[in-house]
Amino acid sequence: MKTQFTLIILAVLAGAVLPLQAGLNVQLGKSVQQPIFAAFASFLVGTIGLLIYLVILKLDFLSVIQVKNVSPAVWLAGLLGAFYVAAVIILAPKLGTALTFVLVVAGQMSASLILDHFGLMGLPIKQINWQRLLGIGFLIGGVLLIRKF
């Protein structure tokens, strides 16, 4: 149970840093007048940070050769991440941070329901039911409230 609680806290913290990251990236994009460069810089700094972390962990970089066995499709994850960061940098100043992120969360939840329902990408199947659809309805209601006020 303690591990579950720790994972929940970690997930909440991960979600909490996204608007902060967006705000910082928007500032960078405005300062150089190029939101796509801000996304690039964000990924570059993140890549350097992860590389340092891997060195600290003493990763056996030779073991990474096993990536040659993965499907080429998995490399799309990096492009999807770049799209996400660039989109948030462009959208947050136009829609506001709250509306941008409630729409992002609505998109995440909708896609997650589909992935779960069909067990796509090796995920366990979790059928869509009325309770889950009600949750999406509440998200849409939240979108409408945030948009209006």
DSSP file (Angstrom, degrees, kcal/mol; ACC not computed):
  #  RESIDUE AA STRUCTURE BP1 BP2  ACC     N-H-->O    O-->H-N    N-H-->O    O-->H-N    TCO  KAPPA ALPHA  PHI   PSI    X-CA   Y-CA   Z-CA
    1    1 A M     >        0   0    0      0, 0.0     4,-2.3     0, 0.0     5,-0.2   0.000 360.0 360.0 360.0 -39.4    0.0    0.0    0.0
    2    2 A K  H  >  +     0   0    0      1,-0.2     4,-2.2     2,-0.2     5,-0.1   0.893 360.0  50.8 -63.6 -38.8    2.8    2.4    0.8
    3    3 A T  H  > S+     0   0    0      2,-0.2     4,-2.4     1,-0.2    -1,-0.2   0.910 108.8  51.7 -63.8 -42.3    4.4    1.8   -2.6
    4    4 A Q  H  > S+     0   0    0      1,-0.2     4,-2.3     2,-0.2    -2,-0.2   0.916 109.7  49.6 -59.9 -44.5    1.0    2.5   -4.3
    5    5 A F  H  X S+     0   0    0     -4,-2.3     4,-2.5     1,-0.2    -1,-0.2   0.909 110.1  50.6 -61.8 -43.0    0.7    5.8   -2.3
    6    6 A T  H  X S+     0   0    0     -4,-2.2     4,-2.5     1,-0.2    -1,-0.2   0.906 110.3  49.6 -61.8 -42.1    4.3    6.8   -3.4
    7    7 A L  H  X S+     0   0    0     -4,-2.4     4,-2.3     2,-0.2    -1,-0.2   0.887 110.0  51.1 -65.2 -38.2    3.4    6.0   -7.0
    8    8 A I  H  X S+     0   0    0     -4,-2.3     4,-2.4     2,-0.2    -2,-0.2   0.928 110.8  48.1 -64.1 -45.0    0.2    8.1   -6.8
    9    9 A I  H  X S+     0   0    0     -4,-2.5     4,-2.6     1,-0.2    -2,-0.2   0.917 111.3  51.1 -61.5 -43.2    2.2   11.1   -5.3
   10   10 A L  H  X S+     0   0    0     -4,-2.5     4,-2.5     1,-0.2    -1,-0.2   0.901 109.9  49.8 -60.8 -41.7    4.8   10.7   -8.1
   11   11 A A  H  X S+     0   0    0     -4,-2.3     4,-2.2     2,-0.2    -2,-0.2   0.909 111.3  48.5 -64.3 -42.4    2.0   10.7  -10.8
   12   12 A V  H  X S+     0   0    0     -4,-2.4     4,-2.3     2,-0.2    -2,-0.2   0.918 112.6  48.4 -64.0 -43.1    0.5   13.9   -9.3
   13   13 A L  H  X S+     0   0    0     -4,-2.6     4,-1.8     2,-0.2    -2,-0.2   0.906 109.2  53.1 -63.4 -41.3    3.9   15.6   -9.1
   14   14 A A  H  X S+     0   0    0     -4,-2.5     4,-0.7     1,-0.2    -1,-0.2   0.911 112.2  45.6 -60.4 -41.7    4.6   14.6  -12.8
   15   15 A G  H >< S+     0   0    0     -4,-2.2     3,-0.6     1,-0.2    -1,-0.2   0.869 109.3  56.0 -67.8 -36.0    1.3   16.1  -13.7
   16   16 A A  H 3X S+     0   0    0     -4,-2.3     4,-0.7     1,-0.2    -1,-0.2   0.806 102.4  55.2 -68.3 -29.4    1.9   19.2  -11.7
   17   17 A V  H 3X S+     0   0    0     -4,-1.8     4,-3.1     1,-0.2    -1,-0.2   0.717  90.0  76.9 -78.4 -17.3    5.2   20.0  -13.4
   18   18 A L  H <X S+     0   0    0     -4,-0.7     4,-2.6    -3,-0.6    -1,-0.2   0.929  95.8  44.7 -61.6 -46.8    3.7   20.0  -16.9
   19   19 A P  H  > S+     0   0    0      0, 0.0     4,-2.6     0, 0.0    -1,-0.2   0.877 114.2  51.5 -63.9 -33.3    2.1   23.5  -16.6
   20   20 A L  H  X S+     0   0    0     -4,-0.7     4,-2.4     2,-0.2    -2,-0.2   0.934 110.5  48.0 -64.9 -44.8    5.4   24.8  -15.1
   21   21 A Q  H  X S+     0   0    0     -4,-3.1     4,-2.8     1,-0.2     5,-0.2   0.919 111.4  51.4 -59.9 -43.5    7.3   23.3  -18.0
   22   22 A A  H  X S+     0   0    0     -4,-2.6     4,-2.8    -5,-0.2    -2,-0.2   0.933 109.6  49.0 -60.3 -46.5    4.8   24.9  -20.4
   23   23 A G  H  X S+     0   0    0     -4,-2.6     4,-2.2     1,-0.2    -1,-0.2   0.913 113.4  46.2 -61.3 -43.1    5.2   28.3  -18.8
   24   24 A L  H  X S+     0   0    0     -4,-2.4     4,-2.2     2,-0.2    -1,-0.2   0.910 113.8  48.5 -65.8 -41.7    9.0   28.1  -18.9
   25   25 A N  H  X S+     0   0    0     -4,-2.8     4,-2.9     2,-0.2    -2,-0.2   0.871 109.2  53.2 -66.9 -36.0    8.9   26.9  -22.5
   26   26 A V  H  X S+     0   0    0     -4,-2.8     4,-2.6    -5,-0.2     5,-0.2   0.924 108.4  50.7 -62.7 -43.8    6.5   29.7  -23.4
   27   27 A Q  H  X S+     0   0    0     -4,-2.2     4,-2.2     2,-0.2    -2,-0.2   0.922 112.4  46.5 -59.8 -43.9    8.9   32.3  -21.9
   28   28 A L  H  X S+     0   0    0     -4,-2.2     4,-1.8     2,-0.2     6,-0.2   0.931 111.8  51.1 -63.4 -45.6   11.8   30.8  -23.9
   29   29 A G  H  X>S+     0   0    0     -4,-2.9     5,-1.9     1,-0.2     4,-0.6   0.884 112.0  47.1 -59.4 -40.2    9.7   30.7  -27.1
   30   30 A K  H  <5S+     0   0    0     -4,-2.6     3,-0.2     3,-0.2    -1,-0.2   0.892 108.5  54.9 -68.3 -39.1    8.8   34.4  -26.6
   31   31 A S  H  <5S+     0   0    0     -4,-2.2    -2,-0.2     1,-0.2    -1,-0.2   0.846 121.0  29.7 -66.8 -32.4   12.3   35.5  -25.9
   32   32 A V  H  <5S-     0   0    0     -4,-1.8    -1,-0.2    -5,-0.1    -2,-0.2   0.411 105.3-127.9-103.8   0.6   13.6   34.0  -29.1
   33   33 A Q  T  <5S+     0   0    0     -4,-0.6    -3,-0.2    -3,-0.2    -4,-0.1   0.845  80.4  99.3  56.4  38.4   10.3   34.5  -31.0
   34   34 A Q     >< -     0   0    0     -5,-1.9     4,-1.5    -6,-0.2     3,-0.3  -0.725  50.0-172.0-155.5  98.8   10.2   30.9  -32.0
   35   35 A P  H  > S+     0   0    0      0, 0.0     4,-1.8     0, 0.0     5,-0.1   0.825  88.7  57.2 -64.5 -31.0    8.1   28.3  -30.1
   36   36 A I  H  > S+     0   0    0      1,-0.2     4,-2.3     2,-0.2     5,-0.1   0.874 104.3  52.1 -69.7 -34.9    9.6   25.3  -32.0
   37   37 A F  H  > S+     0   0    0     -3,-0.3     4,-3.2     2,-0.2    -1,-0.2   0.894 106.2  55.1 -64.3 -37.7   13.1   26.3  -30.9
   38   38 A A  H  X S+     0   0    0     -4,-1.5     4,-2.3     2,-0.2    -2,-0.2   0.909 108.2  48.0 -61.3 -41.0   11.8   26.4  -27.4
   39   39 A A  H  X S+     0   0    0     -4,-1.8     4,-2.2     2,-0.2    -1,-0.2   0.922 112.4  49.2 -63.8 -43.6   10.6   22.8  -27.8
   40   40 A F  H  X S+     0   0    0     -4,-2.3     4,-2.6     1,-0.2    -2,-0.2   0.940 111.8  48.1 -59.6 -48.2   13.9   21.8  -29.3
   41   41 A A  H  X S+     0   0    0     -4,-3.2     4,-2.7     1,-0.2     5,-0.3   0.887 109.3  54.1 -61.7 -39.2   15.8   23.4  -26.4
   42   42 A S  H  X S+     0   0    0     -4,-2.3     4,-2.2    -5,-0.2    -1,-0.2   0.921 111.9  43.7 -60.9 -44.6   13.5   21.7  -23.9
   43   43 A F  H  X S+     0   0    0     -4,-2.2     4,-2.7     2,-0.2    -2,-0.2   0.872 112.5  53.1 -69.2 -36.5   14.3   18.3  -25.4
   44   44 A L  H  X S+     0   0    0     -4,-2.6     4,-2.4     2,-0.2    -2,-0.2   0.946 112.1  43.7 -63.2 -48.6   18.0   19.1  -25.6
   45   45 A V  H  X S+     0   0    0     -4,-2.7     4,-2.5     1,-0.2    -2,-0.2   0.906 115.0  50.3 -64.1 -40.9   18.3   20.0  -22.0
   46   46 A G  H  X S+     0   0    0     -4,-2.2     4,-2.6    -5,-0.3    -2,-0.2   0.896 109.6  51.0 -62.5 -40.4   16.1   17.0  -21.0
   47   47 A T  H  X S+     0   0    0     -4,-2.7     4,-2.4     2,-0.2    -2,-0.2   0.919 110.8  47.8 -63.6 -43.9   18.3   14.7  -23.1
   48   48 A I  H  X S+     0   0    0     -4,-2.4     4,-2.4     2,-0.2    -2,-0.2   0.920 111.9  50.6 -63.0 -43.0   21.5   16.1  -21.4
   49   49 A G  H  X S+     0   0    0     -4,-2.5     4,-2.1     1,-0.2    -2,-0.2   0.911 111.6  47.1 -61.1 -43.1   19.9   15.7  -18.0
   50   50 A L  H  X S+     0   0    0     -4,-2.6     4,-2.6     2,-0.2    -1,-0.2   0.884 110.0  53.4 -66.8 -37.8   18.9   12.1  -18.7
   51   51 A L  H  X S+     0   0    0     -4,-2.4     4,-2.1     2,-0.2    -2,-0.2   0.928 109.4  48.3 -62.0 -44.6   22.4   11.3  -20.0
   52   52 A I  H  X S+     0   0    0     -4,-2.4     4,-2.4     1,-0.2    -1,-0.2   0.915 111.3  50.9 -60.8 -42.7   23.9   12.6  -16.8
   53   53 A Y  H  X S+     0   0    0     -4,-2.1     4,-2.2     1,-0.2    -2,-0.2   0.909 109.2  50.5 -62.3 -42.4   21.4   10.5  -14.8
   54   54 A L  H  <>S+     0   0    0     -4,-2.6     5,-2.4     2,-0.2     4,-0.4   0.872 109.9  50.4 -64.2 -36.6   22.3    7.4  -16.8
   55   55 A V  H ><5S+     0   0    0     -4,-2.1     3,-1.0     2,-0.2    -2,-0.2   0.915 109.7  50.6 -66.2 -42.5   26.0    8.0  -16.2
   56   56 A I  H 3<5S+     0   0    0     -4,-2.4    -2,-0.2     1,-0.3    -1,-0.2   0.890 109.8  50.5 -61.3 -38.8   25.4    8.4  -12.5
   57   57 A L  T 3<5S-     0   0    0     -4,-2.2    -1,-0.3    -5,-0.2    -2,-0.2   0.572 111.5-127.4 -74.1  -7.8   23.4    5.1  -12.5
   58   58 A K  T < 5 -     0   0    0     -3,-1.0    -3,-0.2    -4,-0.4    -2,-0.1   0.918  34.3-165.7  59.7  46.9   26.4    3.6  -14.3
   59   59 A L      < -     0   0    0     -5,-2.4     2,-1.3     1,-0.1    -1,-0.2  -0.391  24.5-122.8 -62.0 136.1   24.3    2.2  -17.1
   60   60 A D    >   -     0   0    0      1,-0.2     3,-1.8    -2,-0.1     4,-0.5  -0.714  25.8-165.9 -79.4  96.8   26.1   -0.3  -19.3
   61   61 A F  G >  S+     0   0    0     -2,-1.3     3,-0.8     1,-0.3     4,-0.2   0.716  82.3  66.2 -63.3 -20.6   25.7    1.5  -22.6
   62   62 A L  G >  S+     0   0    0      1,-0.2     3,-1.3     2,-0.2    -1,-0.3   0.806  92.0  62.0 -68.5 -27.9   26.6   -1.6  -24.5
   63   63 A S  G X  S+     0   0    0     -3,-1.8     3,-1.5     1,-0.3    -1,-0.2   0.704  86.3  75.3 -69.8 -17.4   23.5   -3.3  -23.2
   64   64 A V  G X   +     0   0    0     -3,-0.8     3,-2.4    -4,-0.5    -1,-0.3   0.662  69.5  87.2 -69.4 -15.0   21.5   -0.6  -25.1
   65   65 A I  G X   +     0   0    0     -3,-1.3     3,-1.9     1,-0.3    -1,-0.3   0.726  69.3  80.0 -57.3 -20.1   22.3   -2.4  -28.4
   66   66 A Q  G X   +     0   0    0     -3,-1.5     3,-2.0     1,-0.3    -1,-0.3   0.654  69.0  82.8 -62.8 -14.6   19.2   -4.5  -27.7
   67   67 A V  G X  S+     0   0    0     -3,-2.4     3,-1.6     1,-0.3    -1,-0.3   0.702  72.0  77.5 -63.8 -16.4   17.1   -1.6  -29.0
   68   68 A K  G <  S+     0   0    0     -3,-1.9    -1,-0.3     1,-0.3    -2,-0.2   0.706  88.7  58.6 -65.2 -16.5   17.8   -3.0  -32.5
   69   69 A N  G <  S+     0   0    0     -3,-2.0    -1,-0.3    -4,-0.1    -2,-0.2   0.515  86.4  97.8 -89.9  -6.1   15.1   -5.7  -31.7
   70   70 A V  S <  S-     0   0    0     -3,-1.6     5,-0.0    -4,-0.2    -3,-0.0  -0.466  86.3 -94.3 -84.0 156.5   12.3   -3.2  -31.1
   71   71 A S    >   -     0   0    0      1,-0.1     3,-1.6    -2,-0.1     4,-0.4  -0.400  29.1-125.0 -63.7 140.0    9.7   -2.3  -33.7
   72   72 A P  G >  S+     0   0    0      0, 0.0     3,-1.3     0, 0.0     4,-0.2   0.780 106.4  72.4 -56.9 -25.3   10.6    0.9  -35.6
   73   73 A A  G >  S+     0   0    0      1,-0.3     3,-1.9     2,-0.2     4,-0.3   0.799  82.0  68.6 -62.0 -29.0    7.2    2.2  -34.5
   74   74 A V  G X  S+     0   0    0     -3,-1.6     3,-1.5     1,-0.3     4,-0.3   0.771  86.6  68.0 -64.8 -22.4    8.4    2.7  -30.9
   75   75 A W  G X> S+     0   0    0     -3,-1.3     3,-0.9    -4,-0.4     4,-0.7   0.657  81.4  76.9 -71.2 -13.2   10.7    5.5  -32.1
   76   76 A L  H <> S+     0   0    0     -3,-1.9     4,-2.8    -4,-0.2    -1,-0.3   0.729  75.1  79.3 -65.3 -20.8    7.5    7.6  -32.9
   77   77 A A  H <> S+     0   0    0     -3,-1.5     4,-2.4    -4,-0.3    -1,-0.2   0.887  90.5  51.6 -55.7 -40.5    7.3    8.2  -29.1
   78   78 A G  H <> S+     0   0    0     -3,-0.9     4,-2.2    -4,-0.3    -1,-0.2   0.903 110.8  47.3 -63.9 -40.8   10.0   10.9  -29.4
   79   79 A L  H  X S+     0   0    0     -4,-0.7     4,-2.5     2,-0.2    -2,-0.2   0.885 111.1  51.5 -67.3 -38.3    8.1   12.6  -32.2
   80   80 A L  H  X S+     0   0    0     -4,-2.8     4,-2.4     2,-0.2    -2,-0.2   0.905 110.4  49.1 -64.5 -40.5    4.9   12.4  -30.3
   81   81 A G  H  X S+     0   0    0     -4,-2.4     4,-2.6    -5,-0.2    -2,-0.2   0.904 111.0  49.5 -63.8 -41.2    6.6   14.0  -27.3
   82   82 A A  H  X S+     0   0    0     -4,-2.2     4,-2.5     2,-0.2     5,-0.2   0.903 110.7  50.4 -64.8 -40.7    8.0   16.7  -29.5
   83   83 A F  H  X S+     0   0    0     -4,-2.5     4,-2.9     2,-0.2    -2,-0.2   0.936 111.2  49.4 -60.3 -46.4    4.6   17.4  -31.0
   84   84 A Y  H  X S+     0   0    0     -4,-2.4     4,-2.5     2,-0.2     5,-0.2   0.944 113.1  44.6 -59.2 -51.1    3.1   17.6  -27.5
   85   85 A V  H  X S+     0   0    0     -4,-2.6     4,-2.1     1,-0.2    -1,-0.2   0.927 115.9  46.9 -62.9 -45.0    5.7   20.0  -26.1
   86   86 A A  H  X S+     0   0    0     -4,-2.5     4,-2.0    -5,-0.2    -1,-0.2   0.916 111.9  51.0 -63.3 -42.5    5.5   22.2  -29.2
   87   87 A A  H  X S+     0   0    0     -4,-2.9     4,-3.1    -5,-0.2     5,-0.2   0.917 110.2  48.9 -61.6 -43.7    1.7   22.2  -29.2
   88   88 A V  H  X S+     0   0    0     -4,-2.5     4,-2.6     1,-0.2    -1,-0.2   0.894 109.2  52.9 -64.7 -39.0    1.6   23.3  -25.6
   89   89 A I  H  < S+     0   0    0     -4,-2.1    -1,-0.2    -5,-0.2    -2,-0.2   0.888 116.2  40.2 -62.8 -37.8    4.1   26.1  -26.2
   90   90 A I  H  < S+     0   0    0     -4,-2.0     4,-0.5    -5,-0.2    -2,-0.2   0.891 121.3  41.7 -76.9 -40.3    1.9   27.4  -29.0
   91   91 A L  H >X>S+     0   0    0     -4,-3.1     4,-3.3    -5,-0.2     3,-0.8   0.868  99.5  68.0 -79.9 -38.6   -1.5   26.8  -27.3
   92   92 A A  H 3X5S+     0   0    0     -4,-2.6     4,-2.0     1,-0.3    -1,-0.2   0.881 102.1  46.0 -56.0 -44.4   -0.9   28.0  -23.7
   93   93 A P  H 345S+     0   0    0      0, 0.0    -1,-0.3     0, 0.0    -2,-0.2   0.794 120.3  41.6 -69.3 -22.8   -0.4   31.7  -24.5
   94   94 A K  H <45S+     0   0    0     -3,-0.8    -2,-0.2    -4,-0.5    -3,-0.1   0.851 130.1  22.8 -90.2 -37.9   -3.5   31.6  -26.8
   95   95 A L  H  <5S-     0   0    0     -4,-3.3     4,-0.4     1,-0.1    -3,-0.2   0.633 110.2-110.7-101.8 -18.1   -5.9   29.5  -24.7
   96   96 A G     X< -     0   0    0     -4,-2.0     4,-2.2    -5,-0.6     5,-0.2  -0.012  30.5 -89.2  92.9 152.7   -4.5   30.0  -21.2
   97   97 A T  H  > S+     0   0    0      2,-0.2     4,-2.6     1,-0.2     5,-0.2   0.911 122.8  51.1 -65.8 -43.4   -2.7   27.3  -19.2
   98   98 A A  H  > S+     0   0    0      2,-0.2     4,-2.3     1,-0.2     5,-0.2   0.944 114.1  42.2 -62.9 -48.9   -5.8   25.9  -17.5
   99   99 A L  H  > S+     0   0    0     -4,-0.4     4,-2.2     2,-0.2     5,-0.2   0.914 113.8  53.4 -65.7 -41.4   -7.8   25.5  -20.7
  100  100 A T  H  X S+     0   0    0     -4,-2.2     4,-2.2     1,-0.2    -1,-0.2   0.945 114.1  41.3 -56.6 -48.7   -4.8   24.0  -22.5
  101  101 A F  H  X S+     0   0    0     -4,-2.6     4,-2.7     2,-0.2    -1,-0.2   0.816 110.7  54.2 -76.8 -29.1   -4.2   21.4  -19.9
  102  102 A V  H  X S+     0   0    0     -4,-2.3     4,-2.2    -5,-0.2    -1,-0.2   0.889 112.3  46.9 -68.9 -34.7   -7.8   20.5  -19.3
  103  103 A L  H  X S+     0   0    0     -4,-2.2     4,-2.5    -5,-0.2    -2,-0.2   0.900 111.6  50.9 -68.8 -40.0   -8.0   19.8  -23.1
  104  104 A V  H  X S+     0   0    0     -4,-2.2     4,-2.7    -5,-0.2    -2,-0.2   0.936 111.9  47.0 -60.2 -46.3   -4.8   17.9  -22.9
  105  105 A V  H  X S+     0   0    0     -4,-2.7     4,-2.9     2,-0.2     5,-0.2   0.898 110.3  52.5 -64.6 -39.9   -6.1   15.8  -20.1
  106  106 A A  H  X S+     0   0    0     -4,-2.2     4,-2.3     1,-0.2    -1,-0.2   0.921 111.8  46.6 -61.4 -42.5   -9.4   15.2  -21.9
  107  107 A G  H  X S+     0   0    0     -4,-2.5     4,-2.4     2,-0.2     5,-0.2   0.908 112.6  50.2 -63.9 -42.1   -7.5   14.0  -24.9
  108  108 A Q  H  X S+     0   0    0     -4,-2.7     4,-2.5     1,-0.2    -2,-0.2   0.923 112.3  46.7 -62.1 -44.9   -5.3   11.8  -22.7
  109  109 A M  H  X S+     0   0    0     -4,-2.9     4,-2.4     2,-0.2    -2,-0.2   0.899 112.1  50.0 -67.7 -40.2   -8.3   10.3  -21.0
  110  110 A S  H  X S+     0   0    0     -4,-2.3     4,-1.7    -5,-0.2    -2,-0.2   0.944 114.6  43.6 -63.0 -47.7  -10.1    9.6  -24.3
  111  111 A A  H  X S+     0   0    0     -4,-2.4     4,-2.6     1,-0.2    -2,-0.2   0.882 112.4  54.5 -64.4 -37.6   -7.1    8.0  -25.9
  112  112 A S  H  X S+     0   0    0     -4,-2.5     4,-2.9    -5,-0.2     5,-0.2   0.895 105.0  52.9 -64.1 -40.4   -6.5    6.0  -22.7
  113  113 A L  H  X S+     0   0    0     -4,-2.4     4,-2.8     2,-0.2    -1,-0.2   0.912 111.1  46.8 -61.0 -41.4  -10.0    4.6  -22.6
  114  114 A I  H  X S+     0   0    0     -4,-1.7     4,-2.1     2,-0.2     6,-0.3   0.929 112.6  49.0 -66.8 -45.5   -9.5    3.4  -26.2
  115  115 A L  H  X>S+     0   0    0     -4,-2.6     5,-1.7     1,-0.2     4,-0.9   0.928 116.3  43.6 -58.8 -45.4   -6.1    1.9  -25.5
  116  116 A D  H  <5S+     0   0    0     -4,-2.9    10,-2.2     3,-0.2     3,-0.4   0.922 110.8  54.4 -65.7 -44.9   -7.5    0.1  -22.4
  117  117 A H  H  <5S+     0   0    0     -4,-2.8    -1,-0.2     1,-0.2    -2,-0.2   0.888 120.5  30.2 -59.8 -41.6  -10.8   -1.0  -24.0
  118  118 A F  H  <5S-     0   0    0     -4,-2.1    -1,-0.2    -5,-0.2    -2,-0.2   0.474 103.6-124.1 -98.4  -2.7   -9.0   -2.8  -26.9
  119  119 A G  T ><5 -     0   0    0     -4,-0.9     3,-0.8    -3,-0.4    -3,-0.2   0.863  45.4-178.5  63.7  35.3   -5.8   -3.7  -25.0
  120  120 A L  G > < +     0   0    0     -5,-1.7     3,-1.5    -6,-0.3    -1,-0.1  -0.302  57.5  19.0 -69.4 152.6   -3.7   -1.9  -27.5
  121  121 A M  G 3  S-     0   0    0      1,-0.3    -1,-0.2     2,-0.0    -2,-0.1   0.777 134.4 -61.8  58.9  31.7    0.1   -1.9  -27.3
  122  122 A G  G <  S+     0   0    0     -3,-0.8    -1,-0.3     1,-0.2    -2,-0.2   0.602  96.1 145.1  76.6  11.1    0.1   -4.9  -24.9
  123  123 A L    <   -     0   0    0     -3,-1.5    -1,-0.2    -8,-0.1     2,-0.1  -0.500  58.7 -96.3 -79.6 152.0   -1.9   -3.1  -22.2
  124  124 A P        -     0   0    0      0, 0.0     2,-0.3     0, 0.0    -5,-0.3  -0.395  44.7-105.9 -65.8 145.1   -4.4   -5.1  -20.2
  125  125 A I        +     0   0    0     -6,-0.2     2,-0.4    -7,-0.1    -8,-0.2  -0.565  40.2 174.0 -75.3 130.1   -8.0   -4.9  -21.4
  126  126 A K        -     0   0    0    -10,-2.2    -7,-0.1    -2,-0.3    -8,-0.1  -0.904  30.1-129.6-136.8 105.4  -10.3   -2.7  -19.3
  127  127 A Q        -     0   0    0     -2,-0.4     2,-0.3     1,-0.1     5,-0.1  -0.136  18.4-111.8 -60.1 145.5  -13.7   -2.4  -20.9
  128  128 A I        +     0   0    0    -14,-0.1     2,-0.3     4,-0.1    -1,-0.1  -0.633  47.7 172.6 -71.3 132.2  -15.3    1.0  -21.4
  129  129 A N     >  -     0   0    0     -2,-0.3     4,-2.3    -3,-0.1     5,-0.2  -0.801  48.7 -90.9-135.2 178.2  -18.3    1.2  -19.1
  130  130 A W  H  > S+     0   0    0     -2,-0.3     4,-2.2     1,-0.2     5,-0.1   0.830 122.4  55.8 -64.8 -31.4  -20.8    3.9  -18.1
  131  131 A Q  H  > S+     0   0    0      2,-0.2     4,-1.9     1,-0.2    -1,-0.2   0.914 109.6  45.5 -67.0 -42.0  -18.6    5.0  -15.1
  132  132 A R  H  > S+     0   0    0      2,-0.2     4,-1.8     1,-0.2    -2,-0.2   0.900 113.1  50.2 -67.6 -39.8  -15.6    5.6  -17.3
  133  133 A L  H  X S+     0   0    0     -4,-2.3     4,-2.4     1,-0.2    -2,-0.2   0.870 107.6  54.4 -65.0 -36.3  -17.8    7.5  -19.8
  134  134 A L  H  X S+     0   0    0     -4,-2.2     4,-2.5     2,-0.2    -1,-0.2   0.896 104.9  54.5 -62.6 -39.5  -19.2    9.5  -17.0
  135  135 A G  H  X S+     0   0    0     -4,-1.9     4,-2.0     2,-0.2    -2,-0.2   0.913 108.6  47.5 -59.8 -43.4  -15.6   10.4  -16.1
  136  136 A I  H  X S+     0   0    0     -4,-1.8     4,-2.6     2,-0.2    -1,-0.2   0.894 109.4  55.0 -63.8 -39.3  -15.0   11.7  -19.6
  137  137 A G  H  X S+     0   0    0     -4,-2.4     4,-2.5     1,-0.2    -2,-0.2   0.907 106.8  50.0 -59.8 -41.7  -18.3   13.6  -19.4
  138  138 A F  H  X S+     0   0    0     -4,-2.5     4,-2.5     2,-0.2    -1,-0.2   0.891 109.3  52.1 -63.8 -38.8  -17.1   15.3  -16.2
  139  139 A L  H  X S+     0   0    0     -4,-2.0     4,-2.5     2,-0.2    -2,-0.2   0.932 110.0  48.0 -61.7 -44.8  -13.9   16.2  -18.0
  140  140 A I  H  X S+     0   0    0     -4,-2.6     4,-2.4     1,-0.2    -2,-0.2   0.901 110.6  52.1 -63.2 -40.1  -15.8   17.7  -20.9
  141  141 A G  H  X S+     0   0    0     -4,-2.5     4,-2.4     1,-0.2    -1,-0.2   0.900 108.9  50.8 -60.6 -40.3  -17.9   19.6  -18.3
  142  142 A G  H  X S+     0   0    0     -4,-2.5     4,-2.8     2,-0.2     5,-0.3   0.899 108.0  52.6 -62.8 -41.1  -14.7   20.9  -16.8
  143  143 A V  H  X S+     0   0    0     -4,-2.5     4,-2.6     1,-0.2    -2,-0.2   0.938 110.4  47.6 -58.2 -47.3  -13.5   22.0  -20.2
  144  144 A L  H  X S+     0   0    0     -4,-2.4     4,-2.2     2,-0.2    -2,-0.2   0.900 113.1  48.1 -64.0 -41.1  -16.8   24.0  -20.7
  145  145 A L  H  X S+     0   0    0     -4,-2.4     4,-2.5     2,-0.2    -1,-0.2   0.934 114.1  45.5 -64.5 -45.9  -16.6   25.6  -17.3
  146  146 A I  H  < S+     0   0    0     -4,-2.8    -2,-0.2     1,-0.2    -1,-0.2   0.898 113.4  50.9 -65.2 -39.0  -13.0   26.6  -17.6
  147  147 A R  H  < S+     0   0    0     -4,-2.6    -1,-0.2    -5,-0.3    -2,-0.2   0.903 114.2  44.1 -63.1 -41.7  -13.6   27.9  -21.2
  148  148 A K  H  <        0   0    0     -4,-2.2    -2,-0.2    -5,-0.2    -1,-0.2   0.875 360.0 360.0 -72.8 -38.5  -16.6   30.0  -20.0
  149  149 A F     <        0   0    0     -4,-2.5    -2,-0.2    -5,-0.2    -1,-0.2   0.407 360.0 360.0-112.2 360.0  -15.0   31.4  -16.9
